[in-house]
Every structure is written in structure tokens, then in C-alpha cells.
């Protein structure tokens, strides 16, 4: 039996994550006080047709009862189950925006100040965040993107390889909070300053060939591929099932995208289990288009 505990910051998407697991036949329960979690799991295990997958969402909505979650986790580890803890995080600005849109009250904002509630919640949840097997930054996710990310994690249940998630991003919009390793591509020449490449992205062959055509780019790609493949077994030994690698450049449109695609291709060819996502590519391309309306997508006047 696999038991997944979903927790994290209020407004980070726990309800969406729980529904996503329900859609792939998890037995799901929301807002269960932690003290009841071990008995609930034992009850499920004793069923004639015991479910293979259980998902339980719990967070600070239960107040001081949440502190029992650590004893509950210890109790679950003594059972014959596969325990997974998913922690959903998001930037302060995105959480404030979500609360402002929904006009809901933050569970810890006694004075009505949303930001003070977020700060207090981060402090209370730091311990379980450190224990989590998967931390996901939902700041830029739509509900559909979040659901896809959650479901993708569980699609290949029999695959025991480390899941390597490669994310390209732009430093101007911040480093992905769920990144385990972050690498900066700003040591490479920027295609943005070449007019014919400006409106293109690292997904386009001409930009990709330009970025990867530098000797230092190939050296970096070789060394990073080697490092990931060598470290993967050690992460698994520490019960870490997913490694998130952030590849950044200024805007997240050219260099980081090209390198993330190249790393995805290289790791796949080496037999790794790997996904790739481009966090800021659409936002940055829209920004560039608004700044240079005289240029077409091909970069010509």
C-alpha cells in the first residue's frame, strides 16, 4: 500500500492535488486530524479489498492538532507501506494574490494581515517541509498544470528509477522554490542581442544550435549529465524519489530553454527517467513581443 500525505501552505493547491490523485483512483480524504491518520490507514489495510493507494491532506486548518503529524508519520513508518509526503509551496506574492482573488481569510492571519499569516505558517511547517519526499512550487501553475504534475509523479508506479525534473526559468522572475540543484546559463552569450534570434526561443533549432555551439556549453552539458547519473543512486538510497534541476538565464526564453532541452535529451538517451518544463518561456516571449513590436516571430522587421 502507498500512503501519500499532502500538506503545505494554505492556498498552494492542496485541494487541486487531492482531486488529481482521486482522478487516478487514489482513496482520498481531506483535512484529517493527524492523530487519526495511523488508525485510518490500519482500517484500510484490514479491508477485504484494501486500496493500493491512499492520499491524505492535512494542514494547519486543524489548528494545534497538526503538531501530532510527526508522531503520526513515525507510526506510519512502522507499517508495511510506502510512505510519500508531498509539500506544496508558493511564493508570498502568489499566495497573497490568490487570497485577494478568493477573499478568503488565511487560517493564521488573526489580525487580518495575510502576509503575517503566511510568515507564521512557513515557520510552523518548516519541519515537515524538510521531511518531505517531494516539494513542489506552484507559484506559476494553473490548476491543470498542477494536476498534471501530481499525476505524472505516480504514472509509472513500477518504475523505481529517480525521476529527474528539469525546469528552465528566468532569474528576473525568481528561482523555482522546489529546485534541488540550480545552474546559471548566463556564462553563455545571450541570443537576445542577436536580432534574428530575439523573438525565437531555445525550442527553435537555430537558437539551440547557437547556444549549444559553444565549447563551454558542451563541456557544461557533459559534466552535468555525468553528475546527475552518478548521484541518482545515492538520492534513491536516501529515499528521495525526485530530483528537480533548475536551469536559469536572464529571461528564461533562450539559453536556459536550449540547455534544459539538451539535458533532457541527453539523460533520456542514457536511460534516465526525466521530464522537462519551461516555466517562463511564454511570459518572456510575450514581454519581448510587447517591447519589440516591429519584429516578427522570425526576428525580422
Order of alpha helices (4+ residues) and beta strands (2+ residues): beta-alpha-beta-alpha-beta-alpha-beta-alpha-alpha-beta-alpha-beta-beta-alpha-alpha-beta-alpha-beta-alpha
